[in-house]
């Protein structure tokens, strides 16, 4: 199925499947660099966009476990210069996209500034005065601004810059050697990103990696994502109750559920509960699925943001095949008395 989706000589994808931490399938398709005909390999890191959010959420939970913050804290406690506008926004509102703070990447002025390197404070100043969409906890609205602010809170509480904190407290303990947070001036990547224009496959325009920050600057490999999933499954790095809280569907003020926890969408597929999140950033697209009961994990990382089918559709097709196989698997025989 996958060989039909990704053509040789074009940008492709790295795909991995694991169950209970053991790798079942690991393969790449296409090229990391079409100009130099460099093949894509599973150990090569790709930009993953919003897959960053689950890592940022885990960092917040790590600080909460250390007693340095609480998710119920109002954000002004850590960001005193952020205008409250008569609203009580908590860290949990940021984690669950229920703050009402507008998405900075969707503001009309963003296209004019996205190529400029900015500080964390300057980026926040770009969107902090935008009129809120709704009162905190009233509804769900996906906004990169929420996770940008979480990155600023991590820096304030830890006294470290966000990339260094993530490296020291998450990536290194989990031995995720090919994972990092990109920033302005990061070394050039081996895997280049592509898109589609009227003439065919093309490179993407430059934009500054100072903007994605804690909302979308993660660069990682499928191999490292399996290490991440093993930590989630085993309940390491964080306490089990912290992982469970991250995976809990958030309830709005009116009692409705959002379908989102802390950095993950909480979904069902084929009757199985799942945690899913995609990511899109210029030239790259990604998607992951976790099925806790079945112990299954799927990651699809592509270096083409216009590929059809998109990684989320590919990952869902893979998931349906795996779940069908799980349902049809013969039950283990009963042991003799």
URBEL-V630665 format. One record per pair of residues at least 6 apart in sequence whose ideal C-beta (glycine too) atoms are under 8 Angstrom apart, sorted by sequence separation. I is the first residue (numbers start at 1). J is the second residue. D is the distance in whole Angstrom. If there is no record, write none. Layout:
I;J;D / I;J;D
This chain:
6;12;5 / 17;23;7 / 18;24;6 / 31;37;6 / 32;38;5 / 63;69;5 / 64;70;6 / 76;82;6 / 92;98;8 / 93;99;4 / 104;110;6 / 155;161;6 / 170;176;8 / 171;177;8 / 180;186;8 / 195;201;8 / 196;202;7 / 230;236;8 / 231;237;5 / 251;257;6 / 252;258;6 / 259;265;6 / 260;266;6 / 267;273;8 / 268;274;6 / 279;285;7 / 280;286;8 / 290;296;7 / 291;297;8 / 6;13;6 / 16;23;6 / 17;24;5 / 31;38;6 / 32;39;7 / 64;71;6 / 75;82;6 / 93;100;8 / 94;101;8 / 134;141;7 / 155;162;5 / 158;165;5 / 194;201;5 / 195;202;6 / 250;257;7 / 251;258;8 / 259;266;6 / 266;273;8 / 267;274;5 / 278;285;7 / 279;286;4 / 289;296;7 / 290;297;5 / 17;25;4 / 31;39;6 / 32;40;4 / 76;84;6 / 118;126;7 / 133;141;6 / 154;162;6 / 160;168;7 / 171;179;5 / 194;202;7 / 195;203;8 / 209;217;6 / 220;228;8 / 235;243;6 / 249;257;5 / 250;258;5 / 259;267;7 / 266;274;8 / 267;275;7 / 278;286;6 / 279;287;7 / 289;297;7 / 302;310;8 / 309;317;8 / 16;25;7 / 17;26;8 / 30;39;8 / 31;40;6 / 32;41;7 / 60;69;7 / 69;78;7 / 171;180;7 / 194;203;6 / 195;204;5 / 249;258;7 / 266;275;6 / 267;276;5 / 278;287;4 / 288;297;7 / 289;298;5 / 302;311;5 / 15;25;7 / 16;26;5 / 30;40;6 / 61;71;8 / 89;99;5 / 155;165;7 / 193;203;8 / 194;204;7 / 249;259;6 / 250;260;6 / 265;275;7 / 277;287;7 / 278;288;8 / 288;298;7 / 301;311;7 / 15;26;8 / 28;39;7 / 29;40;7 / 60;71;7 / 89;100;8 / 151;162;5 / 154;165;6 / 192;203;7 / 193;204;5 / 232;243;6 / 249;260;7 / 250;261;6 / 264;275;4 / 265;276;5 / 276;287;7 / 277;288;6 / 288;299;5 / 300;311;4 / 15;27;6 / 28;40;4 / 32;44;6 / 89;101;7 / 249;261;6 / 264;276;7 / 265;277;6 / 276;288;7 / 287;299;8 / 288;300;8 / 300;312;8 / 2;15;7 / 14;27;8 / 15;28;7 / 28;41;6 / 76;89;8 / 87;100;7 / 113;126;7 / 167;180;7 / 248;261;5 / 264;277;5 / 276;289;5 / 286;299;7 / 287;300;5 / 14;28;5 / 15;29;8 / 28;42;6 / 74;88;6 / 75;89;5 / 167;181;7 / 247;261;5 / 261;275;7 / 263;277;7 / 275;289;7 / 276;290;7 / 286;300;7 / 300;314;5 / 13;28;7 / 27;42;7 / 74;89;7 / 75;90;7 / 166;181;5 / 246;261;5 / 247;262;8 / 274;289;6 / 275;290;4 / 286;301;5 / 300;315;5 / 12;28;6 / 13;29;5 / 26;42;5 / 74;90;6 / 75;91;6 / 110;126;8 / 245;261;8 / 246;262;4 / 274;290;6 / 286;302;7 / 299;315;8 / 12;29;4 / 13;30;7 / 73;90;6 / 109;126;8 / 163;180;7 / 245;262;7 / 246;263;6 / 247;264;6 / 249;266;4 / 274;291;5 / 275;292;7 / 284;301;7 / 285;302;5 / 298;315;5 / 12;30;2 / 72;90;6 / 73;91;5 / 127;145;5 / 163;181;4 / 246;264;7 / 248;266;7 / 273;291;7 / 274;292;8 / 284;302;7 / 300;318;7 / 11;30;5 / 12;31;6 / 71;90;7 / 72;91;7 / 75;94;7 / 104;123;7 / 107;126;8 / 162;181;6 / 247;266;7 / 272;291;5 / 273;292;6 / 284;303;6 / 285;304;7 / 10;30;5 / 11;31;6 / 71;91;5 / 72;92;6 / 107;127;6 / 163;183;6 / 269;289;8 / 273;293;6 / 283;303;6 / 284;304;8 / 285;305;5 / 298;318;5 / 8;29;8 / 9;30;8 / 10;31;7 / 70;91;7 / 71;92;4 / 272;293;6 / 283;304;7 / 284;305;6 / 298;319;6 / 8;30;7 / 9;31;7 / 69;91;7 / 104;126;6 / 269;291;8 / 272;294;6 / 283;305;5 / 285;307;7 / 6;29;3 / 7;30;7 / 11;34;6 / 104;127;4 / 107;130;6 / 186;209;6 / 282;305;6 / 287;310;8 / 296;319;7 / 5;29;8 / 6;30;5 / 10;34;7 / 71;95;7 / 124;148;7 / 184;208;5 / 281;305;8 / 287;311;4 / 298;322;7 / 2;27;7 / 9;34;7 / 102;127;6 / 123;148;6 / 124;149;7 / 184;209;6 / 280;305;6 / 285;310;6 / 286;311;6 / 287;312;4 / 3;29;7 / 14;40;6 / 16;42;7 / 101;127;8 / 104;130;8 / 183;209;6 / 184;210;4 / 264;290;8 / 285;311;5 / 289;315;6 / 296;322;6 / 2;29;7 / 13;40;7 / 14;41;8 / 182;209;4 / 183;210;6 / 285;312;8 / 287;314;7 / 288;315;7 / 289;316;7 / 296;323;8 / 9;37;8 / 12;40;5 / 14;42;5 / 102;130;4 / 120;148;8 / 124;152;6 / 247;275;6 / 287;315;4 / 291;319;7 / 294;322;8 / 101;130;8 / 102;131;7 / 287;316;8 / 294;323;7 / 14;44;7 / 102;132;7 / 182;212;7 / 183;213;8 / 189;219;7 / 289;319;5 / 296;326;8 / 60;91;7 / 101;132;6 / 102;133;6 / 120;151;7 / 291;322;8 / 14;46;7 / 100;132;4 / 101;133;8 / 120;152;5 / 181;213;8 / 291;323;7 / 294;326;5 / 99;132;8 / 100;133;5 / 181;214;8 / 278;311;7 / 100;134;4 / 183;217;7 / 278;312;5 / 60;95;7 / 100;135;6 / 120;155;7 / 182;217;5 / 100;136;6 / 181;217;5 / 182;218;8 / 99;136;5 / 181;218;6 / 182;219;5 / 57;95;6 / 98;136;6 / 100;138;7 / 103;141;8 / 180;218;8 / 181;219;8 / 98;137;5 / 103;142;7 / 104;143;8 / 105;144;5 / 179;218;7 / 180;219;6 / 276;315;8 / 98;138;7 / 103;143;4 / 104;144;6 / 179;219;7 / 180;220;8 / 98;139;7 / 100;141;7 / 102;143;6 / 103;144;5 / 104;145;5 / 179;220;4 / 82;124;7 / 98;140;6 / 101;143;6 / 103;145;6 / 120;162;8 / 178;220;7 / 179;221;7 / 93;136;5 / 97;140;6 / 98;141;8 / 102;145;6 / 178;221;4 / 93;137;6 / 96;140;7 / 97;141;6 / 99;143;7 / 101;145;5 / 104;148;7 / 176;220;7 / 79;124;8 / 83;128;6 / 87;132;6 / 97;142;5 / 101;146;6 / 178;223;7 / 179;224;5 / 247;292;8 / 274;319;7 / 82;128;6 / 83;129;6 / 90;136;7 / 97;143;6 / 99;145;8 / 178;224;5 / 85;132;6 / 89;136;5 / 99;146;6 / 177;224;7 / 269;316;7 / 87;135;6 / 88;136;6 / 101;149;7 / 176;224;4 / 87;136;6 / 97;146;6 / 270;319;8 / 174;224;8 / 269;319;6 / 270;320;6 / 95;146;7 / 162;213;7 / 176;227;5 / 269;320;7 / 272;323;6 / 94;146;4 / 162;214;6 / 175;227;6 / 176;228;7 / 271;323;8 / 93;146;8 / 94;147;7 / 171;224;8 / 174;227;5 / 270;323;4 / 163;217;8 / 174;228;6 / 269;323;7 / 270;324;7 / 94;149;6 / 95;150;7 / 94;150;5 / 174;231;5 / 270;327;8 / 232;290;7 / 91;150;7 / 94;153;8 / 233;292;8 / 154;214;7 / 218;279;8 / 229;290;6 / 91;153;7 / 151;213;5 / 152;214;8 / 233;295;7 / 151;214;3 / 174;237;6 / 216;279;7 / 225;288;7 / 150;214;6 / 151;215;7 / 173;237;6 / 233;297;8 / 148;213;5 / 216;281;5 / 147;213;8 / 148;214;6 / 82;149;7 / 117;184;4 / 147;214;5 / 148;215;5 / 170;237;7 / 117;185;8 / 144;212;8 / 147;215;4 / 229;297;4 / 146;215;8 / 147;216;8 / 212;281;6 / 79;149;7 / 145;215;8 / 144;215;4 / 226;297;7 / 144;216;7 / 225;297;8 / 79;152;6 / 226;299;8 / 75;149;6 / 78;152;8 / 79;153;7 / 225;299;5 / 78;153;5 / 207;282;6 / 225;301;8 / 79;156;7 / 205;282;7 / 222;299;5 / 75;153;7 / 78;156;5 / 204;282;4 / 78;157;6 / 204;283;4 / 222;301;6 / 203;283;7 / 221;301;8 / 220;301;8 / 69;153;7 / 123;210;7 / 195;282;7 / 69;157;5 / 123;211;6 / 193;281;8 / 195;283;6 / 68;157;5 / 193;282;6 / 194;283;5 / 60;150;6 / 68;158;7 / 115;205;8 / 118;208;7 / 123;213;7 / 193;283;2 / 56;147;5 / 63;154;7 / 115;206;6 / 117;208;5 / 119;210;8 / 192;283;7 / 193;284;5 / 115;207;5 / 116;208;6 / 118;210;5 / 57;150;8 / 60;153;7 / 114;207;4 / 115;208;6 / 117;210;5 / 118;211;7 / 120;213;7 / 50;144;8 / 53;147;5 / 56;150;5 / 60;154;7 / 63;157;5 / 114;208;7 / 52;147;7 / 56;151;6 / 59;154;5 / 63;158;7 / 114;211;6 / 56;154;7 / 204;305;7 / 201;304;7 / 59;165;6 / 105;211;8 / 59;166;6 / 62;169;6 / 62;170;8 / 196;304;7 / 194;303;6 / 195;304;7 / 59;169;7 / 140;250;8 / 193;303;5 / 194;304;5 / 195;305;5 / 196;306;4 / 55;166;6 / 59;170;6 / 192;303;7 / 193;304;8 / 194;305;7 / 195;306;5 / 58;170;6 / 140;252;7 / 191;303;5 / 193;305;7 / 194;306;8 / 139;252;6 / 138;252;7 / 55;170;6 / 137;252;6 / 138;253;6 / 137;253;4 / 138;254;8 / 135;253;8 / 140;258;4 / 139;258;8 / 140;259;7 / 140;260;6 / 52;181;8 / 45;178;5 / 44;178;7 / 45;179;7 / 43;178;6 / 45;180;7 / 47;182;7 / 47;189;7 / 46;189;8 / 45;189;7 / 47;191;8 / 45;190;8 / 46;191;5 / 44;190;6 / 45;191;7 / 47;193;6 / 44;191;5 / 40;191;7 / 38;190;7 / 98;250;7 / 96;250;4 / 98;252;7 / 33;190;7 / 35;192;8 / 32;190;6 / 33;191;7 / 34;192;8 / 56;214;4 / 92;250;8 / 32;191;4 / 33;192;5 / 56;215;7 / 32;192;7 / 34;194;7 / 52;212;7 / 98;258;7 / 53;214;8 / 97;258;7 / 52;214;7 / 53;215;7 / 96;258;6 / 49;212;7 / 52;215;6 / 53;216;8 / 55;218;6 / 97;260;6 / 52;216;5 / 96;260;6 / 50;215;7 / 52;217;6 / 96;261;7 / 50;216;5 / 52;218;4 / 96;262;7 / 34;201;7 / 49;216;5 / 51;218;6 / 95;262;4 / 48;216;8 / 95;263;7 / 49;218;8 / 51;220;7 / 47;217;8 / 48;218;5 / 47;218;8 / 48;219;7 / 47;219;5 / 48;220;6 / 46;219;7 / 55;228;8 / 65;238;7 / 45;219;5 / 46;220;7 / 51;225;8 / 65;239;6 / 45;220;5 / 46;221;7 / 62;237;7 / 45;221;5 / 62;238;6 / 44;221;6 / 61;238;5 / 65;242;6 / 43;221;5 / 64;242;7 / 42;221;6 / 45;224;7 / 58;237;7 / 42;222;5 / 43;223;5 / 58;238;6 / 62;242;8 / 11;192;8 / 42;223;6 / 61;242;4 / 11;193;8 / 11;194;4 / 61;245;7 / 61;246;6 / 58;246;7 / 57;246;6 / 11;201;6 / 10;201;6 / 54;246;7 / 26;222;7 / 26;223;8 / 61;262;7 / 60;262;7 / 23;226;6 / 21;226;7 / 57;262;4 / 58;263;7 / 16;222;4 / 57;263;3 / 14;221;7 / 15;222;7 / 16;223;7 / 56;263;7 / 57;264;8 / 14;222;5 / 18;226;5 / 21;229;7 / 54;262;8 / 55;263;7 / 16;225;7 / 21;230;4 / 54;263;4 / 16;226;6 / 53;263;4 / 54;264;6 / 18;229;6 / 18;230;8 / 21;233;6 / 20;233;7 / 21;234;7 / 54;277;6 / 53;277;7 / 51;277;6 / 50;277;6 / 51;278;8 / 52;279;7 / 50;278;7 / 51;279;4 / 49;278;8 / 50;279;4 / 49;279;3 / 50;280;7 / 48;279;5 / 49;280;5 / 50;281;8 / 49;281;4 / 48;281;7 / 47;281;5 / 49;284;6 / 51;286;5 / 47;283;7 / 48;284;7 / 49;285;7 / 47;284;4 / 49;286;6 / 51;288;6 / 46;284;6 / 48;286;4 / 46;286;7 / 48;301;6 / 46;301;5 / 46;302;8 / 46;303;6 / 40;303;7 / 32;303;7 / 30;303;8 / 21;295;8 / 19;294;7 / 20;295;4 / 19;295;5 / 19;296;5 / 18;296;7 / 19;297;7 / 17;296;7 / 18;297;5 / 17;297;7 / 16;297;8 / 17;298;5 / 16;298;8 / 15;298;8 / 16;299;5 / 15;299;7 / 14;299;8 / 15;300;5 / 14;300;8 / 15;301;8 / 13;300;6 / 14;301;5 / 13;301;6 / 14;302;8 / 13;302;4 / 12;302;7 / 13;303;8 / 11;302;7 / 12;303;7 / 11;303;5 / 12;304;8 / 11;304;4 / 10;304;7 / 13;307;7 / 11;307;7 / 13;311;7 / 15;314;8 / 6;307;8 / 13;314;7 / 17;318;7 / 5;307;8 / 15;318;8 / 5;309;6 / 17;322;7 / 5;314;6 / 2;314;7 / 1;317;7 / 1;321;8
